[in-house]
């Protein structure tokens, strides 16, 4: 009997210690939004300086109560962030493909161009940030910040971002456009996630719900796969023997 009581007391002591540690961890003060964003911009600057561009495959699926459409696209992005798209296949509702899929491609290509890109990035110049919490995702611990756009630009997001606590990359975005993207689409809400490829984080998936005039409530899913990083320029012109040694 004494042994049972002793073992129970030991177990209780261990449990209380674990709870105290967890409580202490949960009570750790959050960093300021200014500090998180400053680190985010610092780390992003380093990664962008090493970005060589990439290629990937995208699968678009749009569904509503009466129509469905799909499209597969090959996307290329150069070292400056400019994107180009080549449609590999498409099927289903012609109206959805024309008014949703192709419009999305056109607007994303426009937003990626150098003249537009600086005004659409998640930076202090374009957004007001506030820290609202932290959460552990599959990618690890992350800080959650609200992001309020300073202008009603259809390319900006009104919502929240999740910033990885280890490398200060954005790993999740949730919200709605600061302005309706078009006359045809409203009440848009989306969740955008990222995946890590090498040292870089690229779009993984996007799930969007919206109201589309004529078509009603609709869902759009975009899945990204088969990322391939471009070969750094200083490796392209190296002798074959040197390239093999580096590999």
N, C-alpha and C positions, 0 to 999 in steps of 0.2 A: 504493500500500500504506500509506504514511504517513497519507494522507488517511482511509482506512478506519479505521485504528487511532485516529486523532484523533477521528473522529466517534463511534466506539464508546466512547471514554473520556468524551466529552461526554454521550452518552446514559446511560452508567452513573452519572456524577455527578448528572445530573438525577433518575434513578431513586432513588438513595440519598437525595437531598434530600427527595423526595416521601415515601419510607418513614420518614425521620426525623420529618417533620411529622406524618404519620399516627400514628406511635408516640407523639409528644408529645401529640397530641389525645386519643388513647385512654387516656393515662395521667393526664389531668386528673382531679383528685379529684372524686368525686360530692358534691353538696350533701347535707346531712343530711336525714333524713326530716322532722325538725321544721321546717326551713326550707322544704322543698317544700310541706308541708301548710299551713304558715302563709300562704304565697303563694297556694296553692290556695283557702283560705278567704277571703283578702282579695279576690282577683279574683272569686270566686263571689259574694261579698256585693255587689260593684259591679254584676255582671250581674243578680242577682236584683232589685236596686232599680230596674232598668230593664225588667224582664220584664213584658210586657203580656199574656202568654198566647198560645196558638196553637191551631190545628186541624190535623189530619193524618189520613191513611188508613193502616190497618194490615191486613196480610194474614197470617193464621195458617195454617200447614200442619202437620199431625201425621200421622206415618206409622209403622206397625209391620208385622210380617210378614203380618198378615191384615186390617188396617183402615187406612183413610185418611179424614181429615176436613179441611175448609177453612172458613175464616170470614174475612169482610171487615168491618172495623169502622171507624166514624168516631169519632175521639177528639178531645175538646176539653179544654183545660187553661186555667184562668183565671190571673190574675196572682199569685194566692196558691199556685198549684201543685196545686189540687184538680182531679181529672180526672173526666170523665164519658164514657161509651161508648154508642154506638148501633150495634147490629148491622145491617149493610146486607144481608148474605147469608151463608148457611151451608149446607154440604152434606156428605154422607158420614156416617161412624159417629156415631149419636146418643149413644152412650156416651162417646166421646172429646169430643164437643162439650159434653156436660153436665158431665162429671167433670174435664175439662182446660180447655177454652176458657173456658167461663162461670165456672169457679172462678178462673181467672187474672184475668179482668176484675173479678170481685168483690173479690179480694184486692188488686189494684192500686188500685182505687178507694178501698178502706179505707186502704191505706198512704199515699195522697196527701192524706188529710184532715189538717188542721192538727194535731189532737191526736196523730196517729200519726207524722206526717212527721218531726218533730224527732228521734224515737228510731230512725229508720231511715236517716238520711242518713249519708254517708261523712264523718264528722267525728271529731276526737279524743275527743269524749265517748262515741262508740259503738265506736271501733276503736283498736287499737294498730297503728302503721305502722312499717315498716322499709324502708329503701331497699335494693334488691337489684340494681340495674343500670340501664342505659339502652339504648334501641333507637330506630332511625329507622323510623317507620311512613310510610304514604302521606300522613298528615297532618303529618309532620315529626318532628323529634327529640322523644323522650319519656323521662321518668324512670319506672322501674318500681318500685313499692312493694308489699310484701306488706301485706295488710290482714287483721288478725285481730280478729273481733268480740269485744266484751267480755261479751256475753250470748248465749245460744242462742236468738236470735230468728229465726223463719223468714223474716223480711223482710231479715235481714242476710246479708252475703256473706263467705265464708271463701275468700280467694284473693289475686289480684293486681290492681292498677290501673295503668294507663298514664296519666301526667300530661303533657300537652303542655308542652314546655320554653319555649314562647313566651308563651302566655297562661294557663298553669296550669289548663287545663280537663281533666277526665277524658275521655279519648278511647277507652278500651278497658277492659273489666273481664272477668276470667276466673276461674272458681272454682266453688263449689257453695254452696247455702244453708247457713247455720249450723245449721239444723235441717231435717229432712225436711218439705216443705211440706204433706204430708197422708199419711194411711194408705195411699193408693193409689199414691203416687209415692216412689221412693227412688233412690239412686245417681245423683243429678242432677249434671250438669256442663254449664256453659254458657260461651259467649263472646258478650259484648255489645259492640257497636261504636257509635260516634257519628258524626254528620255535622254540619258547620257550616252554619248558616242565619243569615246576617247576622253578628252578633257572638256568637250563642248556639250551643251544641252540644246537639243533640237525638239521641234514640235512632235509630240507622240500622237495625241488624239484631241479631237474637239467634238463636243456634243452640244448642239444648239436646239432650243425650242423657240418657236416664233409663231406669229399669226401672219399668214400670207393672204393678201386680198384675193378673192375668188376661191382659193384653195382651202382656207381655214387653218386650223391648228396643224403645225407641221414640225417634223423633226429632221435635223440634218446631222449626220455623223461623218467625220473625216478621220481616217486612219492613215498614219505615215509609217513607212517601212523601208527596208533595204537602203539605209543610208550608206553612202560611200564618200569619204573625204577626198577632196582633190589633192594631188601630189604637190607638195611645196615647190615653188618655182626654182629654188636653189638646188633641188634634187633632180629636176627634169633634165638639165644640161650636164649632169655629172657623168663621167665615164662609167660604163657598165660595171666594171670591177669595184669602183668606189661605192656605187649604189648597192651592190650586193653585200659589201662589208657592213654598210649601215643597216641594211635589213636584218 
